[in-house]
Amino acid sequence: MSWEDGVRRVVPYVPGEQPKQAGIIKLNTNECPYPPAPGVRRALDKLDCGSMRLYPDPESGELVKALAEYYGLSERQVFVGVGSDDVLAMAFLTFFNTGKPILFPDITYSFYDVWADLFRIPYERLPLDEDFRIRTEDYADRECGGIVIANPNAPTGILLSLSEVERIVSANRDVVVIVDEAYIDFGGESALPLLEKYENLLVVQTCSKSRAMAGMRIGFAFGREKLIGYLSDCRFSFNSYPMNRPALAAGTAAIKEDAYFREICDKIIETRERVKGELKELGFSFADSRTNFVFAAHERVPAREIFKMLKEKGIYVRYFAKPRIDNHLRITIGTDEEMDRLIAVLREYLGKQ
């Protein structure tokens, strides 16, 4: 017998490449192309370095208060964590313990099955339809241990309407339904209004995309007070001080700068719609994305070939060598200048094929 016999073996999540060289156009991890709100810089400048010797507020009170006020909820309905990945992992650990399989789509955020494997949670992947849409009827009248839906979905970018989300939540009142809204600010309707009707709903969001702070690792969740209470109990049994002082200051400042937040969301949406038209002219097809990316396939040239060509030109996009989606590229919406360069390179290359 070896010490390795006692190791928990999992296949980890593989994030998008993080190139270190200068001059790269990075369109592969759905980061915001614009800087955080000006108030974030001011908040960080005001930080007292001497305070770093002290533990941060375990309750993350200032950030929780800002989120509660912004979304019109009580502070006891708010949970914060080190990015939405941390929040989601804690939710898996807290709520999916019946031994029954949890349900999520076959094409979705690929961290879900990683957490399920890590925590020994059985799961079933329910196939999207041929247009990559979630079939809400597949999630009705199913005996399960919980449900996780990314809305809009990733990497497809497709949005469920609020009524479709409610159909899933309503049909599964005996288990927790998690709606992962990492991209909701780019054109979707949040499930937050459903919290008044459903005590089994957890809505998860992040500062990484629309609030331009992927590097700060700030995520949050909303639910009924009892649900959030259970989630907090599990978190504090795992880590008493989850959020560091700079993240708390930056997150609080970002939530308070609503005008800037809406401005950059509108700008990304405007650029996305323009780029969708230009990609169609070049022979790409894709679903109607409501995110900060487009999930596209070309009519003639394989996605992997385009992926390699773009990388050689210093443009990074995301390619998934997985069943059903191995001829698609996920292209983050960058600045207008970055997208102009992408389109120019694609036009030149595809014109020679």
MARKE-549217 format. One record per residue (C-alpha): x, y, z; residue in one letter. Coordinates in steps of 0.02 Angstrom, whole numbers, always signed. Each point is the difference from the previous one (the first is absolute). Example, Ala and Ser with C-alpha at 12.3 -4.5 7.8 and 13.67 -1.06 7.14 Angstrom:
<nodes>
NODE/east/north/up/residuo
NODE/+615/-225/+390/A
NODE/+69/+172/-33/S
</nodes>
This chain:
<nodes>
NODE/east/north/up/residuo
NODE/+0/+0/+0/M
NODE/+59/+177/-40/S
NODE/-47/+173/+60/W
NODE/-70/+26/-176/E
NODE/-137/-127/+37/D
NODE/-80/+132/+112/G
NODE/+5/+141/-127/V
NODE/-162/+70/-70/R
NODE/+28/-1/-187/R
NODE/-94/+122/-111/V
NODE/+18/+71/-174/V
NODE/+18/+188/+32/P
NODE/-82/+141/-95/Y
NODE/+109/+70/-139/V
NODE/-14/+190/-17/P
NODE/+39/+97/-157/G
NODE/+180/+39/-40/E
NODE/+78/+149/+87/Q
NODE/+136/+58/-121/P
NODE/+142/+97/+80/K
NODE/+74/+85/-154/Q
NODE/-41/+180/-42/A
NODE/-106/+52/-147/G
NODE/-123/-143/+9/I
NODE/-185/+27/-37/I
NODE/-81/-107/+134/K
NODE/-175/-55/-47/L
NODE/-3/-170/+83/N
NODE/-57/+19/+181/T
NODE/-147/+121/-9/N
NODE/+84/+138/+100/E
NODE/-61/+179/-14/C
NODE/+102/+102/-124/P
NODE/-21/+159/+103/Y
NODE/+73/+48/+170/P
NODE/-98/-5/+163/P
NODE/-103/+150/+54/A
NODE/+100/+154/+53/P
NODE/-64/-19/+177/G
NODE/+88/-167/+13/V
NODE/+169/+83/-23/R
NODE/-44/+132/+129/R
NODE/-55/-132/+124/A
NODE/+162/-98/-21/L
NODE/+104/+159/+16/D
NODE/-82/+34/+168/K
NODE/+43/-170/+72/L
NODE/+111/+6/+154/D
NODE/+144/-120/-30/C
NODE/+21/-18/+187/G
NODE/-174/-76/+12/S
NODE/+60/-150/-99/M
NODE/+71/-74/+161/R
NODE/-180/-21/+61/L
NODE/-125/-128/-60/Y
NODE/-137/+69/-113/P
NODE/-182/+10/+50/D
NODE/-59/-182/+0/P
NODE/-177/+56/-42/E
NODE/+59/+109/-147/S
NODE/-124/+125/+71/G
NODE/+35/+152/-108/E
NODE/-11/-97/-163/L
NODE/-153/-98/+56/V
NODE/-87/+163/+46/K
NODE/+41/+78/-169/A
NODE/-67/-151/-93/L
NODE/-158/-8/+106/A
NODE/-37/+183/-31/E
NODE/+36/-10/-186/Y
NODE/-110/-152/-29/Y
NODE/-136/+45/+124/G
NODE/+25/-148/+116/L
NODE/+37/-25/+184/S
NODE/+180/-26/+50/E
NODE/-45/-175/+59/R
NODE/-44/-44/-179/Q
NODE/+177/+35/-63/V
NODE/+152/-115/-2/F
NODE/+172/+50/-66/V
NODE/+151/-103/-48/G
NODE/+166/-4/-90/V
NODE/-74/+11/-175/G
NODE/-159/-88/-55/S
NODE/+100/-161/-17/D
NODE/+27/+1/+188/D
NODE/-184/+41/+30/V
NODE/-57/-140/-114/L
NODE/+120/-127/+77/A
NODE/-67/+43/+173/M
NODE/-178/-19/-65/A
NODE/+38/-172/-71/F
NODE/+76/-52/+166/L
NODE/-146/+70/+100/T
NODE/-154/-50/-98/F
NODE/+36/-156/-102/F
NODE/+11/-138/+130/N
NODE/-149/-114/-29/T
NODE/+94/-130/-102/G
NODE/-116/+33/-146/K
NODE/+76/+66/-162/P
NODE/+0/+186/-33/I
NODE/-45/+59/-174/L
NODE/+85/+122/-118/F
NODE/+20/+14/-189/P
NODE/+125/-102/-99/D
NODE/+72/+160/-73/I
NODE/+25/+128/+137/T
NODE/+130/+70/+120/Y
NODE/+121/-145/+18/S
NODE/+37/+33/+184/F
NODE/-168/-78/+49/Y
NODE/+52/-180/-27/D
NODE/+170/+36/+79/V
NODE/-83/+55/+163/W
NODE/-120/-146/-7/A
NODE/+146/-121/-19/D
NODE/+99/+87/+137/L
NODE/-143/-8/+125/F
NODE/-57/-173/-56/R
NODE/-168/+64/-61/I
NODE/-84/-108/-133/P
NODE/-59/+97/-152/Y
NODE/-85/-14/-169/E
NODE/+36/+108/-151/R
NODE/-160/+37/-94/L
NODE/+29/+31/-187/P
NODE/-35/+170/-74/L
NODE/-108/-7/-156/D
NODE/+74/+10/-174/E
NODE/+1/+190/+11/D
NODE/+95/-6/+167/F
NODE/-153/+54/+98/R
NODE/-47/-68/+172/I
NODE/-160/-103/-9/R
NODE/-92/+55/+157/T
NODE/-115/-151/-9/E
NODE/+150/-112/+31/D
NODE/+15/+75/+174/Y
NODE/-182/-30/+49/A
NODE/-64/-152/+95/D
NODE/+175/-69/+24/R
NODE/+54/-71/+166/E
NODE/+166/+83/+32/C
NODE/+112/+74/+134/G
NODE/+7/+176/-72/G
NODE/+15/+100/-160/I
NODE/+131/+121/-67/V
NODE/-37/+112/-148/I
NODE/+116/+132/-72/A
NODE/-106/+140/-70/N
NODE/+54/+61/-124/P
NODE/+84/-166/-31/N
NODE/+186/-15/-30/A
NODE/+81/-32/-121/P
NODE/-155/+15/-112/T
NODE/-55/+175/+56/G
NODE/-184/-48/-12/I
NODE/-124/+78/+122/L
NODE/-152/-79/+81/L
NODE/-145/+118/+30/S
NODE/-53/+34/+179/L
NODE/-156/-104/-27/S
NODE/+106/-148/-58/E
NODE/+110/+14/+153/V
NODE/-154/+7/+111/E
NODE/-68/-156/-82/R
NODE/+156/-95/+56/I
NODE/+0/+72/+176/V
NODE/-187/-29/+24/S
NODE/+11/-181/-57/A
NODE/+139/-39/+125/N
NODE/-55/+78/+165/R
NODE/+72/-142/+104/D
NODE/+180/+30/-53/V
NODE/+112/+152/-17/V
NODE/+7/+76/-173/V
NODE/+156/+105/-36/I
NODE/-9/+129/-139/V
NODE/+176/+54/-46/D
NODE/-15/+177/-70/E
NODE/+181/+42/-37/A
NODE/-52/+83/-165/Y
NODE/-174/+65/+43/I
NODE/+48/+184/-15/D
NODE/+31/-12/-188/F
NODE/-182/-14/-51/G
NODE/-96/-119/+112/G
NODE/-135/+12/+132/E
NODE/+61/-58/+170/S
NODE/-91/-132/+102/A
NODE/+12/+112/+155/L
NODE/-187/+44/-5/P
NODE/-40/-185/+23/L
NODE/+77/+1/+175/L
NODE/-164/+68/+67/E
NODE/-90/-158/-58/K
NODE/+127/-139/+18/Y
NODE/+99/-46/+155/E
NODE/+102/-131/-96/N
NODE/+82/+124/-121/L
NODE/+180/+60/+9/L
NODE/+55/+135/-124/V
NODE/+188/+18/-25/V
NODE/+88/+149/-80/Q
NODE/+177/+69/-13/T
NODE/+107/+156/-14/C
NODE/+114/-86/-126/S
NODE/-93/+42/-161/K
NODE/-111/+154/-5/S
NODE/+86/+86/+147/R
NODE/+175/-24/-72/A
NODE/+83/-80/+152/M
NODE/+46/-179/-44/A
NODE/+166/+29/+87/G
NODE/-83/+41/+166/M
NODE/-100/-162/+14/R
NODE/-167/+62/+64/I
NODE/-159/-101/-18/G
NODE/-168/+4/+87/F
NODE/-163/-94/+18/A
NODE/-177/+45/+47/F
NODE/-137/-106/+75/G
NODE/-125/-13/+141/R
NODE/+73/+32/+173/E
NODE/-9/-183/+52/K
NODE/+89/-57/-158/L
NODE/+138/+130/+20/I
NODE/+15/-47/+183/G
NODE/+40/-181/-43/Y
NODE/+125/+57/-131/L
NODE/+85/+116/+124/S
NODE/+11/-137/+132/D
NODE/+90/-111/-124/C
NODE/+115/+141/-54/R
NODE/+50/+47/+177/F
NODE/+36/-183/+38/S
NODE/+122/+6/-145/F
NODE/+76/+174/+7/N
NODE/-37/+133/+130/S
NODE/+76/+145/-99/Y
NODE/-44/-31/-183/P
NODE/+19/+176/-71/M
NODE/+158/+105/+12/N
NODE/+0/+186/+38/R
NODE/+41/+65/-176/P
NODE/-136/-108/-77/A
NODE/-129/+62/+126/L
NODE/+46/+181/-34/A
NODE/+4/-21/-189/A
NODE/-162/-99/-6/G
NODE/-94/+126/+107/T
NODE/+60/+144/-109/A
NODE/-45/-90/-161/A
NODE/-178/-38/+55/I
NODE/-27/+183/+42/K
NODE/+54/+62/-173/E
NODE/-156/-48/-95/D
NODE/+17/+127/-141/A
NODE/+173/-62/-49/Y
NODE/-58/-181/+11/F
NODE/-144/+31/-118/R
NODE/+111/+100/-118/E
NODE/+124/-141/-28/I
NODE/-138/-131/-14/C
NODE/-84/+105/-135/D
NODE/+166/+23/-90/K
NODE/+37/-187/+0/I
NODE/-175/-39/-63/I
NODE/+19/+130/-140/E
NODE/+167/-75/-53/T
NODE/-70/-177/+10/R
NODE/-144/+39/-116/E
NODE/+115/+82/-127/R
NODE/+122/-146/+4/V
NODE/-141/-126/-20/K
NODE/-46/+83/-164/G
NODE/+179/+0/-62/E
NODE/+27/-182/+47/L
NODE/-157/-50/-95/K
NODE/+67/+88/-154/E
NODE/+157/-107/+16/L
NODE/-99/-163/+3/G
NODE/-18/-30/+186/F
NODE/-161/-60/+82/S
NODE/-47/+10/+183/F
NODE/-145/+10/+120/A
NODE/-63/+169/+59/D
NODE/+127/+35/+137/S
NODE/-57/+98/+153/R
NODE/+173/-3/+78/T
NODE/+169/+85/-25/N
NODE/+52/-133/-124/F
NODE/-56/-84/-161/V
NODE/+2/-189/-26/F
NODE/+31/-18/-185/A
NODE/+29/-133/-134/A
NODE/+59/+34/-177/H
NODE/-90/-72/-150/E
NODE/+158/-68/-82/R
NODE/+156/+11/+108/V
NODE/+17/-110/+156/P
NODE/+3/+93/+166/A
NODE/+162/-79/+54/R
NODE/+87/+65/-156/E
NODE/-63/+176/+30/I
NODE/+48/-12/+184/F
NODE/+180/-46/-44/K
NODE/+13/+136/-131/M
NODE/-63/+135/+117/L
NODE/+119/-55/+136/K
NODE/+146/+14/-120/E
NODE/-58/+178/-36/K
NODE/-3/+42/+186/G
NODE/-189/-12/+21/I
NODE/-59/-123/+132/Y
NODE/-177/-71/-9/V
NODE/-70/-156/+86/R
NODE/-13/-169/-85/Y
NODE/-83/-150/+83/F
NODE/+51/-172/-63/A
NODE/-162/-77/+63/K
NODE/-145/-94/-79/P
NODE/-131/+106/-89/R
NODE/+99/+162/+16/I
NODE/+170/-43/-75/D
NODE/-36/+105/-154/N
NODE/-39/+158/+98/H
NODE/+104/+144/+66/L
NODE/-47/+104/+151/R
NODE/+53/+178/-37/I
NODE/-1/+128/+140/T
NODE/-58/+175/-45/I
NODE/+149/+116/+22/G
NODE/+23/+184/-38/T
NODE/-53/+64/-171/D
NODE/+183/+7/-50/E
NODE/+30/-180/+52/E
NODE/-153/-61/-92/M
NODE/+48/+99/-156/D
NODE/+167/-90/+1/R
NODE/-84/-169/+22/L
NODE/-118/+31/-146/I
NODE/+141/+62/-111/A
NODE/+105/-156/+34/V
NODE/-149/-115/-29/L
NODE/-47/+90/-161/R
NODE/+176/-16/-69/E
NODE/+17/-184/+48/Y
NODE/-172/-57/-55/L
NODE/+18/+92/-164/G
NODE/+144/-116/-45/K
NODE/-94/-161/+40/Q
</nodes>
